[in-house]
Amino acid sequence: MEETLEKLYTLYEQKMYRLAYTIVHSEEQAEDIVQESFIRIFTHIAEIKDIESSKTKRWILRIVKNEAIDQYRRNRRDWNLDNVVKLEQYTTPNDNIDNRLQQIIKEEYIQMIFDELSVTDRKVLCYRLTCELSTAETADILGISKEAVRQRFARAKQKAKEVIGGMIDE
């Protein structure tokens, strides 16, 4: 059992982290999500037949995604307060307030892009860019065709360009 867990960690830890980070945008929270996910995986480790199967990969990424979404929702409730605290925490007399404000703006751009996309388009963008999954792997996880993944990925990139372009013009 321990050997299986080590193999799972070696194979999937980075993909799990990238997916979690894409959703929560926090290194610490992404690490916690991966840890919580492995605890859940461990409780069902005896059910895993083939560590490298696409079924196992989908199952693991689904666990991480659900954990991350739960954390994202908790973050969303406290978003305004957290931004004030972060700004105060990271701004000292020697810091450049413009740099911190630029970081907050970038985070808001990402959220604005995601708000403009459908749930499936968001998933395609996350899986393709953050988890670095292939078109075929993304199609398999989402249960859609490769062509649909290509179209949704192109649409998501175009929407991102439109949102960012509109912000730059303002």
C-alpha positions in Angstrom: 0.0 0.0 0.0 2.8 2.4 0.9 4.5 1.6 -2.4 1.3 2.4 -4.3 1.0 5.7 -2.5 4.6 6.6 -3.4 4.0 5.8 -7.0 0.8 7.9 -7.1 2.7 10.8 -5.5 5.5 10.6 -8.0 3.2 10.4 -11.0 0.5 12.9 -10.0 1.7 15.4 -7.3 2.8 18.1 -9.7 -0.3 17.9 -11.8 -2.4 18.0 -8.7 -0.6 21.0 -7.4 -0.9 22.9 -10.7 -4.6 22.2 -10.9 -5.2 23.3 -7.3 -3.0 26.4 -7.8 -5.0 27.4 -10.9 -8.2 27.4 -8.9 -7.1 29.0 -5.6 -4.1 31.1 -6.8 -2.3 30.4 -3.5 0.8 28.2 -3.1 0.1 27.4 0.5 -3.5 26.5 -0.1 -2.6 24.5 -3.2 -0.1 22.5 -1.1 -2.8 21.9 1.6 -5.3 20.8 -1.1 -2.8 18.3 -2.5 -2.2 17.0 1.1 -6.0 16.7 1.8 -6.5 15.0 -1.6 -3.8 12.4 -0.8 -5.6 11.7 2.5 -8.8 11.0 0.6 -6.9 8.9 -1.9 -5.3 6.9 0.8 -8.7 5.9 2.2 -9.6 4.3 -1.1 -6.1 3.1 -2.2 -7.1 -0.6 -2.2 -9.6 0.1 -5.0 -6.9 1.4 -7.4 -6.2 -1.3 -10.0 -3.9 0.5 -12.4 -2.0 3.5 -11.1 -1.3 4.9 -14.6 -4.7 4.4 -16.1 -6.7 7.3 -17.4 -9.5 6.3 -15.0 -7.2 6.7 -12.0 -5.9 10.0 -13.3 -9.4 11.3 -13.8 -10.4 10.2 -10.3 -7.4 11.8 -8.7 -7.9 15.1 -10.6 -11.6 15.1 -9.7 -10.7 14.8 -6.0 -8.2 17.7 -6.3 -10.6 19.8 -8.3 -13.4 19.3 -5.8 -11.1 20.1 -2.9 -9.9 23.2 -4.7 -13.3 24.4 -5.6 -14.4 24.1 -2.0 -11.4 26.2 -0.9 -12.1 28.7 -3.7 -15.6 29.1 -2.4 -14.4 29.7 1.1 -11.9 32.2 -0.2 -14.6 34.0 -2.3 -16.6 34.7 0.9 -13.7 36.4 2.5 -12.3 38.0 -0.7 -12.6 41.6 0.2 -11.2 41.3 3.7 -8.4 39.1 2.5 -7.3 41.7 -0.2 -7.2 44.5 2.4 -5.1 42.3 4.8 -2.8 41.2 2.0 -2.2 44.7 0.9 -1.4 45.8 4.4 0.8 42.7 5.0 2.9 43.0 1.9 3.2 46.8 1.9 6.0 48.2 4.0 7.4 51.7 3.7 10.2 50.2 1.4 7.7 48.4 -0.9 6.4 49.8 -4.0 2.6 50.0 -3.6 2.3 50.1 -7.4 3.8 46.6 -7.7 1.3 45.1 -5.2 -1.6 46.8 -6.9 -0.4 45.4 -10.2 -0.4 41.9 -8.7 -4.0 42.4 -7.5 -5.0 43.7 -10.9 -3.5 40.6 -12.6 -5.5 38.4 -10.2 -8.6 40.3 -11.0 -8.0 39.9 -14.8 -7.7 36.2 -14.4 -11.0 36.1 -12.5 -12.7 38.3 -15.1 -11.5 36.0 -17.8 -12.8 33.0 -16.0 -16.2 34.8 -15.3 -16.6 35.2 -19.1 -16.1 31.5 -19.8 -18.5 28.6 -19.5 -17.7 25.9 -16.9 -16.4 23.5 -19.6 -14.3 26.2 -21.3 -12.7 27.0 -17.9 -12.0 23.3 -17.3 -10.4 23.0 -20.8 -8.2 26.0 -20.2 -7.1 24.7 -16.8 -6.4 21.2 -17.9 -4.6 22.3 -21.0 -2.5 25.2 -19.5 -2.2 24.4 -15.9 -2.1 20.7 -15.7 -0.4 20.5 -19.1 -2.7 17.7 -20.3 -2.9 16.9 -24.0 -6.0 17.4 -26.0 -6.7 13.7 -25.9 -6.3 13.6 -22.1 -8.5 16.6 -21.6 -11.2 15.1 -23.9 -11.1 11.9 -22.0 -11.4 13.6 -18.6 -14.3 15.8 -19.7 -16.0 13.2 -21.8 -16.0 15.3 -25.0 -14.3 14.9 -28.4 -10.8 16.1 -29.2 -12.2 18.5 -31.7 -14.5 20.0 -29.0 -11.5 20.5 -26.8 -9.6 22.2 -29.6 -12.6 24.5 -30.3 -13.2 25.3 -26.6 -9.5 26.0 -26.0 -9.3 28.4 -29.0 -12.6 30.1 -27.8 -11.2 30.4 -24.3 -7.9 32.0 -25.6 -9.9 34.4 -27.8 -12.1 35.4 -24.9 -9.0 36.0 -22.7 -7.6 38.3 -25.5 -10.9 40.2 -25.7 -11.1 40.7 -21.9 -7.5 41.8 -21.5 -7.7 44.0 -24.6 -10.8 45.7 -23.3 -9.0 46.4 -20.0 -6.0 47.8 -21.7 -8.1 50.1 -23.8 -9.9 51.6 -20.7 
